[in-house]
Amino acid sequence: MISSAIEPARFRQVLGHFATGVTVVTTMDGDEPAGFACQSFAALSLDPPLVLFCPARRSRTWPLIERNGRFAVNVLAEGQHRVSTVFGARGTDKFADVGWEPAPSGSPILEDALTWVDCAVETVFEAGDHFVVVGRVTALGEPSNGRPLLFYRGQYTGAAPVKADVLSWAGPDDWL
C-alpha cells in the first residue's frame, strides 16, 4: 500500500538511487552572466528539438532566464564537481573563477563543459515547488570525449564504461 503522506527525506533517499547528470543552466542579465547547477534536465523531443529543465520556485536565476527568454545548458565533465558546487551555492560570484564564452544566444558556455545546448524558452508549467521549463533548441555544441559528472545517492561520481550492447533490445523509436 502506498502512503498518501510521502516524507521529503524518504522521497529524496529513494530517488537518490537514480543517477543524474549535472548541468549548469546559464543566461545573461543585461551584461552580467547568471546561472545555477541543475540535475533536473532531459532531452524531450527530436521534432521539434526540445529539452526541459526544472528550476525551483525560489530560484534566483529562473526569473532572469524567464525575462531573457534564452538559456544555455552546460553538461559538466567528470572533473567539474567544484563548478557544480559553486553554481549550486547562493550569494557567490559564480563566474569569478570560471572561464566562459557566449553561445549564439549570448548565454554563457562554460569552459571545459562536455558540451552545451543553446535554447529559447518555449513553455513553462507549474509543478509543485518547481517549474518545468521546455526549451526549443537553437544551437548545439560539439561533444567532447570526456565523461560526464554524475550525482548519485547524495554525492558526485563519474561514469565507468560498461561493455554491453545495451541498445540491442531497443527499437528505432525507443531513444531520442
C-alpha positions in Angstrom: 0.0 0.0 0.0 1.3 3.5 -0.9 1.1 6.1 1.8 -0.6 9.4 0.8 1.9 11.3 3.0 5.3 10.9 1.5 8.1 12.3 3.7 10.5 14.6 1.9 13.6 12.9 3.4 12.4 9.4 2.3 11.4 10.7 -1.2 14.9 12.2 -1.6 16.5 9.0 -0.3 14.7 6.7 -2.7 15.1 9.0 -5.8 18.7 9.4 -4.9 19.2 5.9 -6.3 18.6 7.3 -9.7 21.8 8.8 -11.1 21.5 12.1 -12.8 23.9 14.1 -15.0 24.9 17.5 -13.7 24.4 20.6 -15.7 24.7 24.4 -15.3 21.9 26.4 -16.9 23.1 29.9 -17.8 21.7 33.2 -19.2 22.6 36.8 -19.3 21.1 39.5 -17.1 22.0 42.6 -19.1 25.8 42.5 -19.3 26.1 40.1 -16.3 26.2 36.3 -16.6 23.9 34.2 -14.4 23.5 30.5 -13.8 22.7 27.7 -11.5 23.5 24.0 -11.1 20.7 21.7 -12.3 20.2 18.0 -12.1 16.7 18.1 -13.5 17.5 18.3 -17.2 16.4 16.0 -20.0 16.0 15.7 -23.8 12.3 15.9 -24.6 11.7 15.8 -28.4 13.6 15.4 -31.6 11.0 17.0 -33.9 11.0 19.8 -32.9 14.2 19.7 -30.9 13.2 20.4 -27.3 14.8 19.9 -23.9 13.5 20.6 -20.4 14.8 21.6 -17.0 13.2 22.2 -13.6 14.2 25.2 -11.5 12.9 25.6 -8.0 10.3 28.3 -7.5 12.7 30.0 -5.1 15.5 30.1 -7.8 17.1 33.5 -8.2 18.3 32.6 -11.7 15.0 31.4 -13.1 13.3 34.9 -13.2 16.4 36.1 -15.2 16.0 33.3 -17.7 12.3 33.9 -18.0 12.8 37.6 -18.6 15.6 37.0 -21.1 13.8 34.1 -22.9 17.1 32.4 -23.7 19.4 30.0 -21.9 22.2 27.5 -22.4 22.6 24.2 -20.7 26.3 23.2 -20.0 26.8 19.5 -19.5 29.5 19.2 -16.8 32.5 16.9 -17.1 33.6 14.4 -14.5 36.2 16.7 -13.0 33.9 19.7 -12.7 32.4 19.0 -9.3 33.7 22.3 -7.9 31.9 24.1 -10.7 28.7 22.4 -9.8 29.2 23.3 -6.1 29.9 27.0 -6.9 26.8 27.2 -9.2 24.7 25.4 -6.6 25.6 27.9 -3.8 23.8 31.2 -3.1 25.4 34.6 -2.8 28.7 33.9 -4.6 30.2 35.4 -7.7 29.7 32.2 -9.6 31.6 33.3 -12.7 34.7 34.6 -10.8 36.8 31.5 -11.4 35.1 30.0 -14.4 36.0 30.9 -18.0 33.2 31.2 -20.4 32.3 32.5 -23.9 28.9 33.4 -25.3 26.7 30.9 -27.1 24.8 32.2 -30.2 22.1 33.5 -27.9 24.6 35.2 -25.7 24.2 32.8 -22.8 27.4 31.7 -21.2 29.1 28.4 -22.3 31.4 27.3 -19.5 35.0 26.4 -20.2 35.7 22.6 -20.1 32.0 21.6 -20.2 31.5 18.3 -22.2 29.0 20.1 -24.5 26.2 22.7 -24.5 22.7 23.2 -25.7 21.5 26.8 -26.6 17.8 27.3 -26.2 14.8 29.7 -26.3 12.1 29.3 -23.6 9.1 27.6 -25.3 6.7 26.7 -22.5 6.6 26.8 -18.7 4.5 24.6 -16.4 4.0 25.0 -12.7 4.8 21.7 -10.9 4.7 21.7 -7.1 7.7 23.6 -5.7 9.4 23.7 -9.1 8.7 24.9 -12.7 9.1 22.7 -15.7 10.7 24.7 -18.4 10.6 23.5 -22.0 13.2 25.0 -24.3 13.5 25.0 -28.1 17.0 24.1 -29.1 18.5 26.7 -31.3 22.2 25.6 -31.4 24.3 22.7 -30.2 28.0 22.5 -29.1 30.5 19.9 -30.2 30.6 17.0 -27.8 34.0 16.2 -26.2 35.4 12.7 -25.4 35.3 13.2 -21.7 33.0 11.5 -19.2 30.0 13.2 -17.5 29.8 14.4 -13.9 27.0 12.4 -12.2 25.1 12.8 -8.9 24.2 9.6 -7.1 23.0 8.9 -3.6 23.9 12.4 -2.4 27.4 12.7 -3.9 29.3 13.3 -7.1 30.5 10.4 -9.1 31.7 9.5 -12.6 30.6 7.1 -15.2 32.7 3.9 -15.8 32.2 2.3 -19.2 30.2 -0.9 -19.3 31.0 -3.4 -22.0 27.5 -4.4 -23.1 25.3 -3.9 -26.1 22.6 -2.1 -24.2 20.7 -0.9 -27.2 20.3 -4.4 -28.8 16.8 -4.6 -27.3 15.8 -1.1 -28.3 13.7 -0.3 -31.4 14.4 2.7 -33.6 11.8 4.9 -31.8 12.8 4.0 -28.2 15.6 6.5 -27.8 16.0 10.1 -28.7 
